Amino acid sequence: MRPALRDPRHARAADPREELHPLSGEPVEVVTDDGTRLHVDVDPADRPGALTVVLCHGYALSGDCWHFQRLALRGRHRLVLPDLRGHGRSARGPAGPVTVARLADDLGQVLDAVVPEGPFVLVGHSLGGMTVMELAARRPDLLPRLRAAALIATSAGGLAAVDHGLPLLGHHLVHWAELALERAGGRYDVLERSRRVGADLEQRLVRHWNFAGPVAPELVRLTGRMLAATPVDVIADLLPAFGTLDEREALAGLAGRPVLVLTAERDLMTPAAHGREIADALPGAEHVLVRGAGHLLMLEHPSVVTARLERLLARSGGAAPVPHEVVVPLQTRTRRRTR
């Protein structure tokens, strides 16, 4: 299997033909209570009794977004990477809305099947973080085995007011998108063809809304492939859910254990202030703001995310937290010096 690039900050030096080939583990199929077949990748640990780390991806992505963290952690820990329903290699399931509550139920059933015993850590990015929060409220029976949690570039509510980096306009985008999808009258095949025609524009939008600075082109292509693979009807189902999301009460289920909240200074999808609110609601949580970073922290600044996850795993054994911290990645400092 071909290794990943050493560091995605070397965007100009990277071969434009270079690709991040998907990593593979032991595939597991989990069938949920409504008959939906979910794909789960499992990387076994090199030693028995290792901690299980469950990595939950975000909206319109897949488990492939954890490429760099998976390379760094595999072998030392047992890694479980589910594809949310309708994402990646998981099935769409029966007709009807795909909600955060449904995704949380799915995640609980994945844990029942793949992590039936022993301690585990939950890591969620964006929609994956929302799913982790909802799971804490819906499955209290799992919480005694939960050793720690990481919430990355996510929100517990209030997203209806987000302008997505376009003041006076951006907060209307979601509403307009919902109307466009509704007026399509279920003709998602037409919308899928439109996406293919507008592939170049989509790549530009991928870069703008997911990364804050220059990144290697293969990271943009990887993100674009994950987004393009997510069916339009799944995107349509979940879009309204963000405006009404409220997981603030669910946060109580995560209290009393190590929690890492990672936020990105230039996140246009889930602004950094939303992460700070989560951290403030969880006494003892470690809050890290990454300067000059966009929504896809794990791809744009993989070494920062990996280091903080490793620190969280150490905290699950009793290490002390640092409540609030600001991190300036090396590549961000370099860009500032050359301006």
N, C-alpha and C positions, 0 to 999 in steps of 0.2 A: 504494500500500500504506500502510495506516495505521501511524504510528509508535508505538512502545511508550511507556508512561508515562515521565515524566522520572525519577522515582525512586519505587520501591515503598514507601519508608518513609512516604509521605504517605497512609497507609491511611484515615484519617478523612475526608480531603478528596476521595478518589477517588470517582467516580461508580460506584455498585454495578453499573450496567449495562455498564461499561467491560470490554472483553475484550482479551486479548493474542492477536491473530490470528496464526496460524502464519506464519513467514517461509518464502519459497520460493526455491530456487536452481535449478540444472540437475539434474533427476532422473537418476540412473544406476541401472540394475539390474545387480546382480552375482549370478551363479548360482554357488553353491558346488559343491564336489565331490560332495555328496550330492543335488544338484538343487534346493536351497532358494534361493528368489529373495529377495535382500536389497535393501532400498531404501536408497539413498545420495543425500544432497543435496550438491551441490558449488556453492560460491560462488567464482567465478573472481576472481583478483586483477586489479587495475588495471594492473599492469606485468608483463612477462615475467620469468621467473626468480625470482618471489617464493617465499618459504618456504611450504610446505604445513603447515597445522595440522589435525590429525585430532582431533575432539571426540567422545569415547565416553561415552554416557549411562549412567545407573545402572539398578538393578533396578526393573522395572515402569514405566519412564519411556520417553522417546523423545528424538530429537534436538531436539525443541521445548524441552527444559529449558535449552538454551544460548541462549535468546532474546536476552538482554542482551549476552552476550559476542559473539554473532554480529553484532549491530548495531554493536558497537564495533570489531570486527576485520575485518569484510568489506571487501573492496577493497584493504586494505593487505597482506593475506595471502590465499593460496588456502585456503579452508576446506572440509573434508570431514567430513560428519556422517552416519555410518551408523546405521541403526536395527538393533539387535541382533535376531537371529532370534526370532520370536514377539512382538516389541515393535513399536510404531508401525506403519509400513506394510510391514514385512518379514514374510514368510511364516513359518509355524510349522516347516515341514520335516517329514521322515519321523517316524513314531512312534518313541518312545524318549526317554531323558532329555536335557534341555538342560543341559549342564555348562559350567563355566568353560573347560575345555580345548576344547570344541567352539566356544565363542564366540571363543576366541583363534585357532583355526584359521580361523574365518570372517573375523576382522579381518585376518589375514594375507592372505587371498584378496582382501579389499577393497583392501588396499594394492597387491597385485600388479596388480589391474585398474585402479585409479584413481590410484595413485601409483607407477607402474612405475619411475620414475627420479627423481633429485634428492633433496635433503635434506627431512626432515619432522620435525615435533614431535608427540608423542602426549600427549593430555590425557584423563584418565579420572576419572569421578566414581563412587564406590561400586563397583558391579559392573563398571563400565567401567574403573576403576582396577585391579581384580583381573584383568580381561581383558588389560590392558596388561602387567601383571607376568607373566602366563602366556605372553603372546606373546613376551616377551624370552627365555624359556627354550625355547620351541618353534620360533622362527624366528630363529636367530642370523645367518642370511644377510641379514636386514634391518637388523641393528644398525649396520653401518658408515654407513648413511644417516640414522640416528636422531640428531638434533642435541640434543634435550632432551626431558624428560618432566615432566608434572605429574600428581600423584596427589592427588585431592581427596576428602576425607571417605570414606576407604576403609580397608581392612585387609588385612594379609598372612596373617592366621590368628588363631585363638583366639576366634572369635565364639560358640562354643558356650556360653561362660561369661557372655555379655552379658545383662544383665537388662532391657534396653530401657526403662529408667527406672522399672521396677516391682520394687524389691528383694524377694527371696524368692519372686517370682512370675514375673517377666518371662522368665527363662531357660527356664521351662517352656512359654511360649507357642508357640515354634516347634514343640516336640514335640507339643503338643496340636493345633496347626494341621495338622501332618503326619498325625496320626491321623484328624482330621476329613476331610481330603482322601482318605485311604485308604479310610475307611468309606463315602465317597460312591460308591465302586465305579465310578469313571469317569463318574458322572452330573454332569458339569461344567455341563450346561445348567441343572440345578436350582440349583447354586451361583451361576451367573451371574444367575438371576432373583432370588435372595436378595440379591445385591449391589445390584440396582436398587431393591428394596423398602427396603433400608437405606441409601439414598443420603445422607440427612441425617446419619446416624451416621458414614458414611464420610467426609463432609466434616470432621466434628469430629476424627476420628482422623487425617485428612490434616494438619490444622493442628497437632495435638498432637505427632505423631511426626516432622514434617518441618521445622517452624519453631519457633524459640525465643521469638520475640516477635511483636508485632502486625505483620501484613503486609496489603497491599491484598487485598481479597477476590478480585480476578481472579487473583492468584497461587495462591490456594487452589483456585479453580475450574480453572485450568490444570493444576495438579498432579493434582487429582481426575480430570480427563478422561484424562490419561496413564495413571493407575493403572487406571481403569475400562476402558480400551481394551486392557489386557494380559490375554489369556485366562487363565482360572483354571488350566488345565493347565500353562501355562508357569510360572506362579507356583509351582505344586505341584512341578514338576520341579526348579526351582532352589533351593527352600527347604532341602532337606536338604544341598545342596552347601556352604552357608555354614558349617554346623557342622563339616565336615571340611576346610575350606579351609586350605591351607598353601602360601603363595607365598614363604616366606622365602628359600628357595634360589634362586628365580627372580629375586630382586632383584639378584643378581650381574650379570645381563645389562644392568642399567641403570647400573651403576657406571661412573665415568670420564667422565661427561657431566653437564651441568647438570640437576638434578632439583629440582622444587618440590613440597613436601608441605604441603598446606593442610588444617588440621583445624579443627573447630568445637567450641567449649567445651561446648556443650549438645547434642551429637549423641547421640541415643538409639539410633541404628542401628549406627554404627561409631564408637565412642568415641574421643575425641581422643588418648588414650594409645596407641591402635593406630597412629595416624599418626606419633606421636613415635618409636615403635619402628622404623617404616619409615625415618624420617630418620636415626636412629642407626645403622642398618645400611648406610647409603649415605654414606660420607665425602664431605663437601663439599656435601651436600644442603641446600637452604634450607627450613627448617621454619617455618611461620607458623601460630600459633594465633589464631583469631578469637574474641574475647570475645563472649558473649551470642548466639552463632549456633547454628542447628540444622543438620540433615543437608543440607538443600537450600541450601547456601551460595550457589550461583550465582544463585538467585532471591531469597533473603532479603537478601544483601549483594552485589549484582552489581558495584558499583563497586570493592569490595575484591578480588573474584576477578579482574575484568578488569585492574585495575592490576597485580596480581601476575603474571598471565599475560603482560602486556606486558613486565614486568621480566624474566621468564624468557626471552622471545623475544630480548631484548637480551643476556641472559647467553649465549644460544646463539652470540653473536658474540664472547664473551670477557669480558663484564663480571663483576666479582667478586660472590660471593654473601654474604648475611648468614646465618650458620648457623641461629640460632633467634631468632624474633621474635614478640612478642605484639601484635596489632592490636585496638584498640577502635573499632569503626565509629562514625561520628558519631551515628547514630540510637540506638545503645546508650547512648552518653554522655548523650544528651538524655533518654532514658527514666529513667536513674538520677537525674538532677537533679530530675525532676518527681515522684519518689516521696516 
